[in-house]
Amino acid sequence: MRAFLPRLVLALIVAGATYNPTRYSYYAWAKRTGFTWAPPLVFVGVVLLIGWVICLRLTLRSFGGLGLLLANAFFAALFWLFSSWGWLPIDRVDAISWLGLLIVSLILATGMTWTHHRRR
C-alpha cells in the first residue's frame, strides 16, 4: 500500500493537470490562449508529456498493450453497465470526467506498482 499511494498521487497529478472539467488544467489553459505556442505553455506541456511517458511506459511494461487495453475496456463496459442501470449521472459531463480521471489514474498507479514489485 505504501508503494501504491505515491504512484496514485503521481498519476492523479499527471492526468488531472492535463485535463479536468475545471478551468485549472493544461487543456483549459491552452484553449484560453487560443492554442498559441508560448514558452510557458510549451514548457508545461513537455513536463506533462514526460509524466505521461513515465506513467505509460511503466504501466505498459507491467500490463502489456493487451492488458492495458483490457483494463480500459473493462472499465468502459462497467461504466456502460452502471449508466444503463441509472447509477451514473451521464448528463453531468463534469462528474463523468472526474470519474474517468480517477479510473485512468488507478489503472496507471496499479501498473506502475506492479512494475515495481516485479523488479524485486
C-alpha positions in Angstrom: 0.0 0.0 0.0 2.9 2.4 0.7 4.2 1.9 -2.8 0.7 2.4 -4.4 -0.3 5.7 -2.9 2.7 7.8 -4.2 2.1 6.4 -7.6 -1.6 7.1 -7.4 -0.8 10.7 -6.5 1.6 11.0 -9.4 -1.0 9.5 -11.8 -3.7 11.9 -10.5 -1.4 14.9 -10.9 -0.4 14.0 -14.4 -3.9 13.1 -15.6 -5.7 15.8 -13.6 -3.2 18.5 -14.7 -3.6 17.6 -18.3 -7.4 17.7 -18.3 -10.1 18.2 -15.8 -13.5 19.8 -16.1 -12.4 23.0 -14.2 -10.5 25.9 -15.7 -7.4 24.7 -13.9 -6.0 22.3 -16.4 -3.4 22.4 -19.2 -6.1 21.9 -21.8 -8.2 24.8 -20.5 -5.1 27.0 -20.3 -4.1 26.2 -23.9 -7.6 26.7 -25.0 -7.8 30.2 -23.3 -4.6 31.2 -25.2 -6.0 30.1 -28.5 -3.6 27.2 -28.6 -0.7 29.6 -29.4 2.8 28.5 -28.9 4.2 30.4 -25.9 7.2 29.4 -23.8 5.4 28.7 -20.5 2.7 26.7 -22.3 5.3 24.6 -24.2 7.4 24.0 -21.1 4.5 22.8 -19.0 3.3 20.7 -22.0 6.7 19.0 -22.2 6.7 18.4 -18.4 3.3 16.8 -18.7 4.4 14.7 -21.6 7.4 13.4 -19.6 5.0 12.5 -16.8 2.7 10.6 -19.3 5.6 8.8 -20.9 6.9 7.6 -17.5 3.5 6.5 -16.3 2.5 4.8 -19.5 5.9 3.1 -20.1 5.9 1.6 -16.6 2.2 0.6 -17.0 2.8 -1.0 -20.4 5.8 -2.8 -19.1 3.6 -4.3 -16.3 0.3 -4.9 -18.1 1.5 -5.1 -21.7 -0.5 -3.5 -24.5 -3.3 -6.1 -24.4 -3.6 -5.9 -20.6 -3.9 -2.1 -20.8 -6.5 -2.3 -23.5 -8.4 -4.9 -21.5 -8.3 -2.8 -18.3 -9.7 0.2 -20.2 -12.3 -2.0 -21.9 -13.4 -3.5 -18.6 -14.0 0.0 -17.0 -15.7 1.3 -20.2 -18.1 -1.7 -20.1 -18.6 -1.2 -16.4 -19.4 2.5 -16.9 -21.9 1.5 -19.7 -23.5 -1.1 -17.4 -23.8 1.3 -14.5 -25.2 4.0 -16.7 -27.8 1.6 -18.2 -28.9 0.9 -14.7 -29.1 4.7 -14.0 -26.3 4.6 -11.4 -24.2 7.2 -13.2 -25.1 10.8 -13.9 -24.4 10.6 -17.7 -26.0 14.1 -18.1 -23.2 15.6 -15.9 -20.1 15.8 -18.0 -18.0 17.0 -15.1 -18.9 14.0 -12.9 -18.1 11.6 -15.7 -14.9 13.4 -16.4 -13.8 13.2 -12.7 -14.7 9.5 -12.6 -12.8 8.8 -15.8 -9.7 10.7 -14.4 -9.9 8.6 -11.3 -10.1 5.3 -13.2 -7.2 6.3 -15.6 -5.1 7.2 -12.5 -6.0 3.9 -10.8 -5.0 1.9 -13.9 -1.7 3.8 -14.2 -0.9 3.5 -10.5 -1.7 -0.2 -10.5 0.6 -0.7 -13.5 3.4 1.3 -12.0 3.1 -0.6 -8.7 3.2 -4.0 -10.4 6.3 -3.0 -12.3 7.9 -2.0 -9.0 7.0 -5.3 -7.4 8.1 -7.4 -10.4 11.6 -5.9 -10.2 12.0 -7.2 -6.6 
